[in-house]
Amino acid sequence: MQVKKDISRYQTLIFDLGGVIINLDTNATYRAFLRHNPALTPEVLHHSTPINYEMGLISDEQFRDEVRGLISPRLTDEEIDECWNAMILDIPEWRIELLRRLRNDHSVFLLSNTNDIHLQKVNEERLPDGIRSIDELFDKAYYSHRMNKRKPNRDIFEQVISENDLLPEETLFIDDNPDNITGAESTGLQTIHLTDPEMLREIFNA
């Protein structure tokens, strides 16, 4: 099984954020938007608008305007943000402590498909006292909307590898999305597909 990998052989660990460090419920966002438009289908979350937003190709304002076009013209900015952030749940304290411990022996990076509205929510409302930004938990944090790249595309992994002179065979990437795992493996990165965040306890004896 993947979880039986010898973690000690890796110099660098790269974590996804949502569904790995932060608990997510993507359907909560769909249910929130559904209250404003009962005719919506779940495919709305896979529209080009959220994808372009994750790649930083449209601004917060453009994103909200396009959401109004998709969902309801009556939506306020605040209602859009509330619905969009409904998927973001909690960060268990033990995962924060795990990241701190791992940094004693490894370089620990973050590579996340995300956006300004979600990142602001995490940093302002989901972190314990004393931590101002999720970035503080990692040696370096990479966000799709700032890179204008997005997992599972190969180029986003290549940028992280190149900028940090990583050896892919000594670098472990952990993500809950199988497509992202495939994208990472195409660059030679070692991977673990996380089907449940609780698997981190087994992987790292947390």
C-alpha positions as CSV (number, residue, x, y, z in Angstrom):
1,M,0.0,0.0,0.0
2,Q,1.1,3.6,-0.6
3,V,0.9,4.5,3.0
4,K,3.7,2.0,3.8
5,K,6.3,4.3,2.1
6,D,9.5,4.9,4.1
7,I,9.0,8.6,4.9
8,S,12.6,9.0,6.1
9,R,13.9,8.6,2.5
10,Y,12.3,11.9,1.4
11,Q,14.0,15.2,1.8
12,T,11.0,17.2,0.8
13,L,7.3,16.9,1.5
14,I,4.7,18.8,-0.6
15,F,1.1,18.9,0.8
16,D,-2.1,19.8,-0.8
17,L,-4.3,22.1,1.4
18,G,-8.0,21.3,1.0
19,G,-9.0,17.8,1.9
20,V,-5.5,17.1,3.3
21,I,-4.7,19.8,5.9
22,I,-8.1,21.6,5.9
23,N,-11.3,19.6,6.0
24,L,-13.6,20.3,3.1
25,D,-17.2,19.8,2.1
26,T,-17.4,20.9,-1.6
27,N,-21.1,20.0,-1.7
28,A,-21.8,22.5,1.0
29,T,-21.0,25.3,-1.5
30,Y,-23.3,23.7,-4.0
31,R,-26.1,23.4,-1.4
32,A,-25.6,27.1,-0.4
33,F,-25.9,28.2,-4.0
34,L,-28.9,26.0,-4.5
35,R,-30.8,28.0,-2.0
36,H,-30.5,31.0,-4.4
37,N,-31.3,29.0,-7.5
38,P,-33.1,25.6,-7.0
39,A,-32.6,24.7,-10.7
40,L,-28.8,24.5,-10.3
41,T,-26.9,21.2,-11.0
42,P,-23.6,20.2,-9.3
43,E,-21.8,20.8,-12.6
44,V,-21.9,24.6,-11.8
45,L,-18.8,24.1,-9.6
46,H,-16.9,22.7,-12.6
47,H,-17.7,25.7,-14.8
48,S,-14.9,27.7,-16.4
49,T,-15.5,30.5,-13.9
50,P,-14.1,28.8,-10.8
51,I,-11.3,27.2,-12.8
52,N,-10.3,30.6,-14.2
53,Y,-10.5,32.1,-10.7
54,E,-8.2,29.4,-9.3
55,M,-5.7,30.2,-12.0
56,G,-5.8,34.0,-11.2
57,L,-7.1,34.7,-14.7
58,I,-10.1,36.8,-13.3
59,S,-10.3,39.1,-10.3
60,D,-12.4,38.8,-7.2
61,E,-14.9,41.3,-8.7
62,Q,-15.0,39.5,-12.1
63,F,-15.5,36.2,-10.3
64,R,-18.5,37.5,-8.3
65,D,-20.0,39.1,-11.4
66,E,-19.7,35.8,-13.3
67,V,-21.2,33.9,-10.4
68,R,-24.2,36.3,-10.5
69,G,-24.6,35.4,-14.2
70,L,-24.5,31.7,-13.3
71,I,-26.6,31.7,-10.2
72,S,-28.7,34.8,-9.7
73,P,-28.3,38.5,-10.5
74,R,-29.7,39.3,-7.1
75,L,-26.7,37.9,-5.2
76,T,-24.7,40.4,-3.2
77,D,-20.9,40.1,-2.8
78,E,-21.3,39.0,0.8
79,E,-23.8,36.2,-0.2
80,I,-21.5,35.0,-2.9
81,D,-18.5,34.9,-0.5
82,E,-20.6,33.1,2.1
83,C,-21.7,30.4,-0.3
84,W,-18.3,30.1,-1.9
85,N,-16.6,29.6,1.5
86,A,-19.2,27.2,2.8
87,M,-17.0,24.3,1.7
88,I,-14.2,25.3,4.1
89,L,-14.4,23.5,7.4
90,D,-11.8,23.2,10.1
91,I,-8.1,22.4,10.6
92,P,-7.6,19.9,13.4
93,E,-4.9,21.0,15.8
94,W,-3.0,17.7,15.4
95,R,-2.4,18.4,11.7
96,I,-0.8,21.8,12.6
97,E,1.4,20.1,15.1
98,L,2.3,17.4,12.6
99,L,3.5,20.1,10.1
100,R,5.6,21.7,12.8
101,R,7.2,18.4,13.7
102,L,7.9,17.4,10.1
103,R,9.7,20.7,9.5
104,N,12.4,19.6,12.0
105,D,13.6,16.9,9.5
106,H,12.2,17.9,6.1
107,S,11.5,20.8,3.8
108,V,7.8,21.1,3.9
109,F,5.9,22.9,1.0
110,L,2.3,23.7,0.2
111,L,0.9,23.4,-3.3
112,S,-2.8,24.4,-3.5
113,N,-5.4,25.1,-6.1
114,T,-7.1,28.0,-4.4
115,N,-8.2,31.6,-4.7
116,D,-8.2,34.9,-2.8
117,I,-11.7,34.5,-1.3
118,H,-10.9,31.1,0.1
119,L,-7.4,32.0,1.3
120,Q,-8.7,35.0,3.1
121,K,-11.3,32.9,4.9
122,V,-8.7,30.4,6.0
123,N,-6.3,33.0,7.2
124,E,-8.9,35.1,9.0
125,E,-11.2,32.4,10.5
126,R,-9.7,28.9,10.4
127,L,-6.3,29.3,12.1
128,P,-5.6,29.0,15.8
129,D,-4.5,32.1,17.8
130,G,-0.9,33.1,17.1
131,I,-0.9,32.0,13.5
132,R,-1.6,34.9,11.1
133,S,-1.2,33.0,7.8
134,I,-1.3,29.4,6.6
135,D,2.1,30.2,5.0
136,E,3.7,30.2,8.5
137,L,3.3,26.4,8.7
138,F,5.4,25.7,5.6
139,D,8.9,26.5,4.3
140,K,7.2,27.8,1.2
141,A,3.6,28.0,0.0
142,Y,2.5,27.9,-3.6
143,Y,-1.0,28.9,-4.7
144,S,-2.5,28.4,-8.1
145,H,-4.1,31.8,-8.4
146,R,-0.7,33.5,-7.8
147,M,1.2,31.2,-10.2
148,N,-1.4,31.4,-13.0
149,K,-1.1,27.6,-13.1
150,R,-3.3,24.8,-11.8
151,K,-3.0,21.2,-10.7
152,P,-3.0,18.7,-12.4
153,N,-1.2,20.4,-15.2
154,R,2.5,19.4,-15.3
155,D,3.8,23.0,-15.4
156,I,2.8,23.8,-11.9
157,F,4.8,20.9,-10.5
158,E,7.8,21.7,-12.7
159,Q,7.9,25.2,-11.4
160,V,8.0,24.1,-7.7
161,I,10.7,21.5,-8.6
162,S,12.8,24.0,-10.6
163,E,12.6,26.9,-8.2
164,N,13.7,24.8,-5.2
165,D,16.2,22.5,-7.0
166,L,14.2,19.5,-5.8
167,L,15.1,15.9,-6.7
168,P,11.8,14.3,-7.6
169,E,12.8,10.9,-6.4
170,E,13.4,12.4,-3.0
171,T,10.3,14.5,-2.9
172,L,6.9,13.2,-1.7
173,F,3.6,14.9,-2.9
174,I,0.4,14.2,-1.0
175,D,-3.0,15.1,-2.4
176,D,-6.6,13.9,-2.2
177,N,-7.3,14.3,-6.0
178,P,-6.2,11.3,-8.2
179,D,-5.8,13.6,-11.2
180,N,-3.3,15.7,-9.3
181,I,-1.4,12.6,-8.3
182,T,-1.2,11.6,-11.9
183,G,0.1,15.1,-12.8
184,A,2.7,15.0,-10.1
185,E,3.9,11.5,-11.1
186,S,4.4,12.7,-14.7
187,T,7.3,14.8,-13.4
188,G,8.9,12.0,-11.4
189,L,7.6,13.1,-8.0
190,Q,6.8,10.4,-5.5
191,T,3.2,10.4,-4.4
192,I,0.5,9.3,-1.9
193,H,-3.1,9.6,-2.8
194,L,-4.9,10.5,0.4
195,T,-8.4,9.1,0.4
196,D,-9.0,10.3,4.0
197,P,-7.2,13.0,5.9
198,E,-7.0,10.6,8.8
199,M,-4.5,8.6,6.8
200,L,-1.9,11.2,7.7
201,R,-1.8,9.6,11.2
202,E,-0.7,6.3,9.7
203,I,1.7,7.8,7.2
204,F,3.6,9.9,9.7
205,N,2.7,8.0,13.0
206,A,1.0,11.2,14.1
